[in-house]
Amino acid sequence: MATVQINVRVDPSLKEAIDEYCRSRGIVLNHFVQEALIDRLEELEDIEDLKKIRHEPTRPLAEVLAELGLDG
């Protein structure tokens, strides 16, 4: 996979904390940052999905069970 470099400015204490976390767990900083960014993007997508779902109509449980053939 091709990679590109990004530059960010962070508080020095945050950088120290991240460095210490990665060092103590044997994690490469690049991997840590990439995973953190991916996780955050997934969280944002989940939030958008939740906003859409909130406006969907609900159905009675009995109706859902009947549809699934679990109404006994």
N, CA, C and O atoms as a Maestro MAE file, in Angstrom:
{
 s_m_m2io_version
 :::
 2.0.0
}

f_m_ct {
 s_m_title
 :::
 protein
 m_atom[288] {
  # First column is atom index #
  i_m_mmod_type
  r_m_x_coord
  r_m_y_coord
  r_m_z_coord
  i_m_residue_number
  s_m_chain_name
  s_m_pdb_residue_name
  s_m_pdb_atom_name
  i_m_atomic_number
  :::
  1 25 0.850 -1.172 0.000 1 A "MET " " N  " 7
  2 3 0.000 0.000 0.000 1 A "MET " " CA " 6
  3 2 0.898 1.238 0.000 1 A "MET " " C  " 6
  4 15 1.839 1.338 0.787 1 A "MET " " O  " 8
  5 25 0.597 2.162 -0.880 2 A "ALA " " N  " 7
  6 3 1.333 3.416 -0.922 2 A "ALA " " CA " 6
  7 2 0.958 4.259 0.287 2 A "ALA " " C  " 6
  8 15 -0.168 4.188 0.781 2 A "ALA " " O  " 8
  9 25 1.885 5.038 0.747 3 A "THR " " N  " 7
  10 3 1.619 5.910 1.893 3 A "THR " " CA " 6
  11 2 2.001 7.336 1.550 3 A "THR " " C  " 6
  12 15 2.803 7.589 0.650 3 A "THR " " O  " 8
  13 25 1.410 8.256 2.286 4 A "VAL " " N  " 7
  14 3 1.752 9.671 2.161 4 A "VAL " " CA " 6
  15 2 2.019 10.196 3.562 4 A "VAL " " C  " 6
  16 15 1.585 9.618 4.558 4 A "VAL " " O  " 8
  17 25 2.729 11.283 3.610 5 A "GLN " " N  " 7
  18 3 3.048 11.881 4.896 5 A "GLN " " CA " 6
  19 2 2.066 13.006 5.192 5 A "GLN " " C  " 6
  20 15 1.704 13.774 4.301 5 A "GLN " " O  " 8
  21 25 1.634 13.100 6.459 6 A "ILE " " N  " 7
  22 3 0.825 14.231 6.896 6 A "ILE " " CA " 6
  23 2 1.549 14.884 8.064 6 A "ILE " " C  " 6
  24 15 2.286 14.224 8.796 6 A "ILE " " O  " 8
  25 25 1.340 16.151 8.227 7 A "ASN " " N  " 7
  26 3 1.949 16.889 9.327 7 A "ASN " " CA " 6
  27 2 0.855 17.486 10.190 7 A "ASN " " C  " 6
  28 15 -0.104 18.066 9.682 7 A "ASN " " O  " 8
  29 25 1.003 17.344 11.487 8 A "VAL " " N  " 7
  30 3 0.052 17.936 12.421 8 A "VAL " " CA " 6
  31 2 0.819 18.567 13.566 8 A "VAL " " C  " 6
  32 15 1.957 18.197 13.857 8 A "VAL " " O  " 8
  33 25 0.184 19.513 14.200 9 A "ARG " " N  " 7
  34 3 0.764 20.127 15.394 9 A "ARG " " CA " 6
  35 2 -0.085 19.698 16.577 9 A "ARG " " C  " 6
  36 15 -1.307 19.849 16.559 9 A "ARG " " O  " 8
  37 25 0.567 19.160 17.614 10 A "VAL " " N  " 7
  38 3 -0.125 18.735 18.816 10 A "VAL " " CA " 6
  39 2 0.606 19.295 20.029 10 A "VAL " " C  " 6
  40 15 1.775 19.674 19.967 10 A "VAL " " O  " 8
  41 25 -0.120 19.331 21.115 11 A "ASP " " N  " 7
  42 3 0.464 19.773 22.376 11 A "ASP " " CA " 6
  43 2 1.640 18.856 22.734 11 A "ASP " " C  " 6
  44 15 1.535 17.639 22.588 11 A "ASP " " O  " 8
  45 25 2.739 19.417 23.193 12 A "PRO " " N  " 7
  46 3 3.900 18.589 23.542 12 A "PRO " " CA " 6
  47 2 3.590 17.495 24.562 12 A "PRO " " C  " 6
  48 15 4.143 16.399 24.473 12 A "PRO " " O  " 8
  49 25 2.719 17.773 25.525 13 A "SER " " N  " 7
  50 3 2.393 16.752 26.523 13 A "SER " " CA " 6
  51 2 1.617 15.595 25.899 13 A "SER " " C  " 6
  52 15 1.760 14.451 26.330 13 A "SER " " O  " 8
  53 25 0.799 15.880 24.893 14 A "LEU " " N  " 7
  54 3 0.095 14.821 24.185 14 A "LEU " " CA " 6
  55 2 1.093 13.955 23.424 14 A "LEU " " C  " 6
  56 15 1.011 12.727 23.458 14 A "LEU " " O  " 8
  57 25 2.018 14.586 22.751 15 A "LYS " " N  " 7
  58 3 3.054 13.842 22.009 15 A "LYS " " CA " 6
  59 2 3.850 12.955 22.954 15 A "LYS " " C  " 6
  60 15 4.125 11.800 22.629 15 A "LYS " " O  " 8
  61 25 4.221 13.470 24.106 16 A "GLU " " N  " 7
  62 3 4.967 12.670 25.082 16 A "GLU " " CA " 6
  63 2 4.141 11.471 25.556 16 A "GLU " " C  " 6
  64 15 4.661 10.363 25.687 16 A "GLU " " O  " 8
  65 25 2.860 11.702 25.808 17 A "ALA " " N  " 7
  66 3 1.984 10.625 26.268 17 A "ALA " " CA " 6
  67 2 1.844 9.546 25.199 17 A "ALA " " C  " 6
  68 15 1.878 8.356 25.511 17 A "ALA " " O  " 8
  69 25 1.687 9.949 23.951 18 A "ILE " " N  " 7
  70 3 1.571 8.983 22.852 18 A "ILE " " CA " 6
  71 2 2.875 8.212 22.685 18 A "ILE " " C  " 6
  72 15 2.865 6.991 22.530 18 A "ILE " " O  " 8
  73 25 3.990 8.921 22.717 19 A "ASP " " N  " 7
  74 3 5.291 8.252 22.602 19 A "ASP " " CA " 6
  75 2 5.468 7.219 23.704 19 A "ASP " " C  " 6
  76 15 5.897 6.095 23.441 19 A "ASP " " O  " 8
  77 25 5.140 7.594 24.940 20 A "GLU " " N  " 7
  78 3 5.291 6.676 26.070 20 A "GLU " " CA " 6
  79 2 4.358 5.477 25.922 20 A "GLU " " C  " 6
  80 15 4.757 4.342 26.183 20 A "GLU " " O  " 8
  81 25 3.119 5.727 25.504 21 A "TYR " " N  " 7
  82 3 2.166 4.629 25.298 21 A "TYR " " CA " 6
  83 2 2.707 3.645 24.265 21 A "TYR " " C  " 6
  84 15 2.723 2.437 24.499 21 A "TYR " " O  " 8
  85 25 3.144 4.158 23.138 22 A "CYS " " N  " 7
  86 3 3.654 3.301 22.065 22 A "CYS " " CA " 6
  87 2 4.910 2.556 22.513 22 A "CYS " " C  " 6
  88 15 5.050 1.360 22.258 22 A "CYS " " O  " 8
  89 25 5.809 3.254 23.170 23 A "ARG " " N  " 7
  90 3 7.054 2.638 23.632 23 A "ARG " " CA " 6
  91 2 6.754 1.509 24.631 23 A "ARG " " C  " 6
  92 15 7.346 0.432 24.552 23 A "ARG " " O  " 8
  93 25 5.840 1.760 25.560 24 A "SER " " N  " 7
  94 3 5.558 0.774 26.603 24 A "SER " " CA " 6
  95 2 4.860 -0.472 26.063 24 A "SER " " C  " 6
  96 15 4.890 -1.527 26.696 24 A "SER " " O  " 8
  97 25 4.235 -0.348 24.898 25 A "ARG " " N  " 7
  98 3 3.510 -1.488 24.335 25 A "ARG " " CA " 6
  99 2 4.138 -2.025 23.054 25 A "ARG " " C  " 6
  100 15 3.598 -2.932 22.420 25 A "ARG " " O  " 8
  101 25 5.269 -1.465 22.684 26 A "GLY " " N  " 7
  102 3 5.955 -1.930 21.485 26 A "GLY " " CA " 6
  103 2 5.215 -1.635 20.204 26 A "GLY " " C  " 6
  104 15 5.280 -2.404 19.245 26 A "GLY " " O  " 8
  105 25 4.504 -0.508 20.188 27 A "ILE " " N  " 7
  106 3 3.714 -0.118 19.016 27 A "ILE " " CA " 6
  107 2 4.466 0.961 18.247 27 A "ILE " " C  " 6
  108 15 5.035 1.870 18.851 27 A "ILE " " O  " 8
  109 25 4.472 0.867 16.932 28 A "VAL " " N  " 7
  110 3 5.078 1.894 16.091 28 A "VAL " " CA " 6
  111 2 4.125 3.092 16.036 28 A "VAL " " C  " 6
  112 15 2.922 2.925 15.836 28 A "VAL " " O  " 8
  113 25 4.661 4.277 16.212 29 A "LEU " " N  " 7
  114 3 3.843 5.493 16.229 29 A "LEU " " CA " 6
  115 2 2.987 5.628 14.976 29 A "LEU " " C  " 6
  116 15 1.814 5.990 15.065 29 A "LEU " " O  " 8
  117 25 3.557 5.344 13.818 30 A "ASN " " N  " 7
  118 3 2.781 5.451 12.571 30 A "ASN " " CA " 6
  119 2 1.544 4.557 12.610 30 A "ASN " " C  " 6
  120 15 0.455 4.975 12.215 30 A "ASN " " O  " 8
  121 25 1.718 3.329 13.088 31 A "HIS " " N  " 7
  122 3 0.591 2.397 13.178 31 A "HIS " " CA " 6
  123 2 -0.455 2.919 14.161 31 A "HIS " " C  " 6
  124 15 -1.653 2.875 13.883 31 A "HIS " " O  " 8
  125 25 0.001 3.407 15.301 32 A "PHE " " N  " 7
  126 3 -0.911 3.934 16.316 32 A "PHE " " CA " 6
  127 2 -1.764 5.079 15.752 32 A "PHE " " C  " 6
  128 15 -2.983 5.094 15.919 32 A "PHE " " O  " 8
  129 25 -1.118 6.021 15.093 33 A "VAL " " N  " 7
  130 3 -1.831 7.184 14.550 33 A "VAL " " CA " 6
  131 2 -2.782 6.757 13.437 33 A "VAL " " C  " 6
  132 15 -3.914 7.235 13.376 33 A "VAL " " O  " 8
  133 25 -2.337 5.871 12.563 34 A "GLN " " N  " 7
  134 3 -3.210 5.420 11.471 34 A "GLN " " CA " 6
  135 2 -4.442 4.724 12.022 34 A "GLN " " C  " 6
  136 15 -5.553 4.991 11.564 34 A "GLN " " O  " 8
  137 25 -4.271 3.833 12.998 35 A "GLU " " N  " 7
  138 3 -5.408 3.140 13.595 35 A "GLU " " CA " 6
  139 2 -6.344 4.114 14.305 35 A "GLU " " C  " 6
  140 15 -7.564 3.963 14.237 35 A "GLU " " O  " 8
  141 25 -5.783 5.108 14.982 36 A "ALA " " N  " 7
  142 3 -6.607 6.102 15.677 36 A "ALA " " CA " 6
  143 2 -7.455 6.895 14.679 36 A "ALA " " C  " 6
  144 15 -8.628 7.165 14.937 36 A "ALA " " O  " 8
  145 25 -6.872 7.261 13.563 37 A "LEU " " N  " 7
  146 3 -7.611 8.007 12.544 37 A "LEU " " CA " 6
  147 2 -8.712 7.149 11.927 37 A "LEU " " C  " 6
  148 15 -9.825 7.629 11.709 37 A "LEU " " O  " 8
  149 25 -8.411 5.898 11.647 38 A "ILE " " N  " 7
  150 3 -9.424 4.992 11.096 38 A "ILE " " CA " 6
  151 2 -10.570 4.817 12.090 38 A "ILE " " C  " 6
  152 15 -11.739 4.889 11.711 38 A "ILE " " O  " 8
  153 25 -10.237 4.587 13.363 39 A "ASP " " N  " 7
  154 3 -11.261 4.432 14.401 39 A "ASP " " CA " 6
  155 2 -12.153 5.661 14.481 39 A "ASP " " C  " 6
  156 15 -13.373 5.536 14.595 39 A "ASP " " O  " 8
  157 25 -11.563 6.835 14.423 40 A "ARG " " N  " 7
  158 3 -12.347 8.071 14.519 40 A "ARG " " CA " 6
  159 2 -13.272 8.223 13.315 40 A "ARG " " C  " 6
  160 15 -14.429 8.613 13.475 40 A "ARG " " O  " 8
  161 25 -12.788 7.926 12.132 41 A "LEU " " N  " 7
  162 3 -13.651 7.997 10.945 41 A "LEU " " CA " 6
  163 2 -14.819 7.031 11.055 41 A "LEU " " C  " 6
  164 15 -15.941 7.365 10.676 41 A "LEU " " O  " 8
  165 25 -14.558 5.826 11.577 42 A "GLU " " N  " 7
  166 3 -15.637 4.858 11.758 42 A "GLU " " CA " 6
  167 2 -16.654 5.359 12.785 42 A "GLU " " C  " 6
  168 15 -17.857 5.174 12.600 42 A "GLU " " O  " 8
  169 25 -16.187 5.987 13.857 43 A "GLU " " N  " 7
  170 3 -17.097 6.552 14.853 43 A "GLU " " CA " 6
  171 2 -17.991 7.626 14.237 43 A "GLU " " C  " 6
  172 15 -19.192 7.672 14.504 43 A "GLU " " O  " 8
  173 25 -17.401 8.485 13.416 44 A "LEU " " N  " 7
  174 3 -18.175 9.543 12.777 44 A "LEU " " CA " 6
  175 2 -19.227 8.968 11.831 44 A "LEU " " C  " 6
  176 15 -20.344 9.480 11.758 44 A "LEU " " O  " 8
  177 25 -18.873 7.904 11.105 45 A "GLU " " N  " 7
  178 3 -19.843 7.244 10.236 45 A "GLU " " CA " 6
  179 2 -20.972 6.636 11.058 45 A "GLU " " C  " 6
  180 15 -22.140 6.722 10.677 45 A "GLU " " O  " 8
  181 25 -20.623 6.020 12.189 46 A "ASP " " N  " 7
  182 3 -21.642 5.435 13.067 46 A "ASP " " CA " 6
  183 2 -22.600 6.499 13.580 46 A "ASP " " C  " 6
  184 15 -23.807 6.267 13.655 46 A "ASP " " O  " 8
  185 25 -22.074 7.655 13.929 47 A "ILE " " N  " 7
  186 3 -22.918 8.752 14.409 47 A "ILE " " CA " 6
  187 2 -23.903 9.176 13.331 47 A "ILE " " C  " 6
  188 15 -25.077 9.410 13.618 47 A "ILE " " O  " 8
  189 25 -23.440 9.277 12.105 48 A "GLU " " N  " 7
  190 3 -24.321 9.642 10.995 48 A "GLU " " CA " 6
  191 2 -25.399 8.579 10.793 48 A "GLU " " C  " 6
  192 15 -26.560 8.907 10.547 48 A "GLU " " O  " 8
  193 25 -25.015 7.311 10.897 49 A "ASP " " N  " 7
  194 3 -25.993 6.231 10.763 49 A "ASP " " CA " 6
  195 2 -27.043 6.309 11.865 49 A "ASP " " C  " 6
  196 15 -28.230 6.118 11.602 49 A "ASP " " O  " 8
  197 25 -26.624 6.582 13.079 50 A "LEU " " N  " 7
  198 3 -27.562 6.701 14.191 50 A "LEU " " CA " 6
  199 2 -28.566 7.823 13.969 50 A "LEU " " C  " 6
  200 15 -29.751 7.678 14.269 50 A "LEU " " O  " 8
  201 25 -28.083 8.940 13.441 51 A "LYS " " N  " 7
  202 3 -28.986 10.063 13.161 51 A "LYS " " CA " 6
  203 2 -30.079 9.643 12.173 51 A "LYS " " C  " 6
  204 15 -31.235 10.041 12.317 51 A "LYS " " O  " 8
  205 25 -29.714 8.847 11.181 52 A "LYS " " N  " 7
  206 3 -30.690 8.381 10.191 52 A "LYS " " CA " 6
  207 2 -31.672 7.395 10.815 52 A "LYS " " C  " 6
  208 15 -32.876 7.467 10.569 52 A "LYS " " O  " 8
  209 25 -31.150 6.470 11.626 53 A "ILE " " N  " 7
  210 3 -31.983 5.431 12.232 53 A "ILE " " CA " 6
  211 2 -33.011 6.016 13.189 53 A "ILE " " C  " 6
  212 15 -34.125 5.500 13.285 53 A "ILE " " O  " 8
  213 25 -32.666 7.066 13.887 54 A "ARG " " N  " 7
  214 3 -33.572 7.671 14.869 54 A "ARG " " CA " 6
  215 2 -34.896 8.107 14.253 54 A "ARG " " C  " 6
  216 15 -35.911 8.177 14.946 54 A "ARG " " O  " 8
  217 25 -34.888 8.396 12.976 55 A "HIS " " N  " 7
  218 3 -36.096 8.882 12.314 55 A "HIS " " CA " 6
  219 2 -36.880 7.775 11.620 55 A "HIS " " C  " 6
  220 15 -37.906 8.038 10.991 55 A "HIS " " O  " 8
  221 25 -36.403 6.540 11.731 56 A "GLU " " N  " 7
  222 3 -37.128 5.433 11.132 56 A "GLU " " CA " 6
  223 2 -38.296 5.036 12.038 56 A "GLU " " C  " 6
  224 15 -38.190 5.099 13.262 56 A "GLU " " O  " 8
  225 25 -39.395 4.631 11.435 57 A "PRO " " N  " 7
  226 3 -40.532 4.213 12.272 57 A "PRO " " CA " 6
  227 2 -40.227 2.890 12.978 57 A "PRO " " C  " 6
  228 15 -39.460 2.068 12.477 57 A "PRO " " O  " 8
  229 25 -40.826 2.704 14.125 58 A "THR " " N  " 7
  230 3 -40.646 1.450 14.866 58 A "THR " " CA " 6
  231 2 -41.830 0.532 14.587 58 A "THR " " C  " 6
  232 15 -42.869 0.963 14.088 58 A "THR " " O  " 8
  233 25 -41.647 -0.760 14.927 59 A "ARG " " N  " 7
  234 3 -42.711 -1.742 14.737 59 A "ARG " " CA " 6
  235 2 -42.899 -2.497 16.046 59 A "ARG " " C  " 6
  236 15 -41.952 -2.659 16.815 59 A "ARG " " O  " 8
  237 25 -44.109 -2.955 16.298 60 A "PRO " " N  " 7
  238 3 -44.338 -3.752 17.496 60 A "PRO " " CA " 6
  239 2 -43.537 -5.059 17.450 60 A "PRO " " C  " 6
  240 15 -43.354 -5.647 16.384 60 A "PRO " " O  " 8
  241 25 -43.066 -5.501 18.612 61 A "LEU " " N  " 7
  242 3 -42.289 -6.726 18.691 61 A "LEU " " CA " 6
  243 2 -43.067 -7.921 18.147 61 A "LEU " " C  " 6
  244 15 -42.496 -8.770 17.463 61 A "LEU " " O  " 8
  245 25 -44.354 -7.994 18.443 62 A "ALA " " N  " 7
  246 3 -45.181 -9.110 17.963 62 A "ALA " " CA " 6
  247 2 -45.146 -9.193 16.441 62 A "ALA " " C  " 6
  248 15 -45.106 -10.286 15.875 62 A "ALA " " O  " 8
  249 25 -45.161 -8.050 15.786 63 A "GLU " " N  " 7
  250 3 -45.116 -8.022 14.318 63 A "GLU " " CA " 6
  251 2 -43.790 -8.563 13.797 63 A "GLU " " C  " 6
  252 15 -43.760 -9.324 12.830 63 A "GLU " " O  " 8
  253 25 -42.699 -8.170 14.438 64 A "VAL " " N  " 7
  254 3 -41.379 -8.637 14.022 64 A "VAL " " CA " 6
  255 2 -41.249 -10.132 14.250 64 A "VAL " " C  " 6
  256 15 -40.734 -10.850 13.393 64 A "VAL " " O  " 8
  257 25 -41.714 -10.609 15.408 65 A "LEU " " N  " 7
  258 3 -41.655 -12.040 15.702 65 A "LEU " " CA " 6
  259 2 -42.476 -12.852 14.703 65 A "LEU " " C  " 6
  260 15 -42.054 -13.924 14.270 65 A "LEU " " O  " 8
  261 25 -43.630 -12.344 14.345 66 A "ALA " " N  " 7
  262 3 -44.478 -13.025 13.368 66 A "ALA " " CA " 6
  263 2 -43.777 -13.095 12.011 66 A "ALA " " C  " 6
  264 15 -43.814 -14.124 11.337 66 A "ALA " " O  " 8
  265 25 -43.150 -12.010 11.625 67 A "GLU " " N  " 7
  266 3 -42.448 -11.961 10.352 67 A "GLU " " CA " 6
  267 2 -41.302 -12.969 10.320 67 A "GLU " " C  " 6
  268 15 -41.010 -13.548 9.273 67 A "GLU " " O  " 8
  269 25 -40.663 -13.173 11.448 68 A "LEU " " N  " 7
  270 3 -39.549 -14.122 11.538 68 A "LEU " " CA " 6
  271 2 -40.018 -15.552 11.815 68 A "LEU " " C  " 6
  272 15 -39.207 -16.475 11.887 68 A "LEU " " O  " 8
  273 25 -41.311 -15.723 11.968 69 A "GLY " " N  " 7
  274 3 -41.860 -17.049 12.259 69 A "GLY " " CA " 6
  275 2 -41.555 -17.516 13.666 69 A "GLY " " C  " 6
  276 15 -41.485 -18.718 13.923 69 A "GLY " " O  " 8
  277 25 -41.372 -16.576 14.581 70 A "LEU " " N  " 7
  278 3 -41.045 -16.907 15.971 70 A "LEU " " CA " 6
  279 2 -42.169 -16.583 16.929 70 A "LEU " " C  " 6
  280 15 -41.947 -16.462 18.134 70 A "LEU " " O  " 8
  281 25 -43.372 -16.443 16.404 71 A "ASP " " N  " 7
  282 3 -44.512 -16.055 17.262 71 A "ASP " " CA " 6
  283 2 -45.178 -17.250 17.909 71 A "ASP " " C  " 6
  284 15 -46.191 -17.099 18.592 71 A "ASP " " O  " 8
  285 25 -44.629 -18.429 17.707 72 A "GLY " " N  " 7
  286 3 -45.037 -19.642 18.389 72 A "GLY " " CA " 6
  287 2 -46.457 -19.982 18.253 72 A "GLY " " C  " 6
  288 15 -46.904 -20.993 18.795 72 A "GLY " " O  " 8
  :::
 }
 m_bond[287] {
  # First column is bond index #
  i_m_from
  i_m_to
  i_m_order
  :::
  1 1 2 1
  2 2 3 1
  3 3 4 2
  4 3 5 1
  5 5 6 1
  6 6 7 1
  7 7 8 2
  8 7 9 1
  9 9 10 1
  10 10 11 1
  11 11 12 2
  12 11 13 1
  13 13 14 1
  14 14 15 1
  15 15 16 2
  16 15 17 1
  17 17 18 1
  18 18 19 1
  19 19 20 2
  20 19 21 1
  21 21 22 1
  22 22 23 1
  23 23 24 2
  24 23 25 1
  25 25 26 1
  26 26 27 1
  27 27 28 2
  28 27 29 1
  29 29 30 1
  30 30 31 1
  31 31 32 2
  32 31 33 1
  33 33 34 1
  34 34 35 1
  35 35 36 2
  36 35 37 1
  37 37 38 1
  38 38 39 1
  39 39 40 2
  40 39 41 1
  41 41 42 1
  42 42 43 1
  43 43 44 2
  44 43 45 1
  45 45 46 1
  46 46 47 1
  47 47 48 2
  48 47 49 1
  49 49 50 1
  50 50 51 1
  51 51 52 2
  52 51 53 1
  53 53 54 1
  54 54 55 1
  55 55 56 2
  56 55 57 1
  57 57 58 1
  58 58 59 1
  59 59 60 2
  60 59 61 1
  61 61 62 1
  62 62 63 1
  63 63 64 2
  64 63 65 1
  65 65 66 1
  66 66 67 1
  67 67 68 2
  68 67 69 1
  69 69 70 1
  70 70 71 1
  71 71 72 2
  72 71 73 1
  73 73 74 1
  74 74 75 1
  75 75 76 2
  76 75 77 1
  77 77 78 1
  78 78 79 1
  79 79 80 2
  80 79 81 1
  81 81 82 1
  82 82 83 1
  83 83 84 2
  84 83 85 1
  85 85 86 1
  86 86 87 1
  87 87 88 2
  88 87 89 1
  89 89 90 1
  90 90 91 1
  91 91 92 2
  92 91 93 1
  93 93 94 1
  94 94 95 1
  95 95 96 2
  96 95 97 1
  97 97 98 1
  98 98 99 1
  99 99 100 2
  100 99 101 1
  101 101 102 1
  102 102 103 1
  103 103 104 2
  104 103 105 1
  105 105 106 1
  106 106 107 1
  107 107 108 2
  108 107 109 1
  109 109 110 1
  110 110 111 1
  111 111 112 2
  112 111 113 1
  113 113 114 1
  114 114 115 1
  115 115 116 2
  116 115 117 1
  117 117 118 1
  118 118 119 1
  119 119 120 2
  120 119 121 1
  121 121 122 1
  122 122 123 1
  123 123 124 2
  124 123 125 1
  125 125 126 1
  126 126 127 1
  127 127 128 2
  128 127 129 1
  129 129 130 1
  130 130 131 1
  131 131 132 2
  132 131 133 1
  133 133 134 1
  134 134 135 1
  135 135 136 2
  136 135 137 1
  137 137 138 1
  138 138 139 1
  139 139 140 2
  140 139 141 1
  141 141 142 1
  142 142 143 1
  143 143 144 2
  144 143 145 1
  145 145 146 1
  146 146 147 1
  147 147 148 2
  148 147 149 1
  149 149 150 1
  150 150 151 1
  151 151 152 2
  152 151 153 1
  153 153 154 1
  154 154 155 1
  155 155 156 2
  156 155 157 1
  157 157 158 1
  158 158 159 1
  159 159 160 2
  160 159 161 1
  161 161 162 1
  162 162 163 1
  163 163 164 2
  164 163 165 1
  165 165 166 1
  166 166 167 1
  167 167 168 2
  168 167 169 1
  169 169 170 1
  170 170 171 1
  171 171 172 2
  172 171 173 1
  173 173 174 1
  174 174 175 1
  175 175 176 2
  176 175 177 1
  177 177 178 1
  178 178 179 1
  179 179 180 2
  180 179 181 1
  181 181 182 1
  182 182 183 1
  183 183 184 2
  184 183 185 1
  185 185 186 1
  186 186 187 1
  187 187 188 2
  188 187 189 1
  189 189 190 1
  190 190 191 1
  191 191 192 2
  192 191 193 1
  193 193 194 1
  194 194 195 1
  195 195 196 2
  196 195 197 1
  197 197 198 1
  198 198 199 1
  199 199 200 2
  200 199 201 1
  201 201 202 1
  202 202 203 1
  203 203 204 2
  204 203 205 1
  205 205 206 1
  206 206 207 1
  207 207 208 2
  208 207 209 1
  209 209 210 1
  210 210 211 1
  211 211 212 2
  212 211 213 1
  213 213 214 1
  214 214 215 1
  215 215 216 2
  216 215 217 1
  217 217 218 1
  218 218 219 1
  219 219 220 2
  220 219 221 1
  221 221 222 1
  222 222 223 1
  223 223 224 2
  224 223 225 1
  225 225 226 1
  226 226 227 1
  227 227 228 2
  228 227 229 1
  229 229 230 1
  230 230 231 1
  231 231 232 2
  232 231 233 1
  233 233 234 1
  234 234 235 1
  235 235 236 2
  236 235 237 1
  237 237 238 1
  238 238 239 1
  239 239 240 2
  240 239 241 1
  241 241 242 1
  242 242 243 1
  243 243 244 2
  244 243 245 1
  245 245 246 1
  246 246 247 1
  247 247 248 2
  248 247 249 1
  249 249 250 1
  250 250 251 1
  251 251 252 2
  252 251 253 1
  253 253 254 1
  254 254 255 1
  255 255 256 2
  256 255 257 1
  257 257 258 1
  258 258 259 1
  259 259 260 2
  260 259 261 1
  261 261 262 1
  262 262 263 1
  263 263 264 2
  264 263 265 1
  265 265 266 1
  266 266 267 1
  267 267 268 2
  268 267 269 1
  269 269 270 1
  270 270 271 1
  271 271 272 2
  272 271 273 1
  273 273 274 1
  274 274 275 1
  275 275 276 2
  276 275 277 1
  277 277 278 1
  278 278 279 1
  279 279 280 2
  280 279 281 1
  281 281 282 1
  282 282 283 1
  283 283 284 2
  284 283 285 1
  285 285 286 1
  286 286 287 1
  287 287 288 2
  :::
 }
}
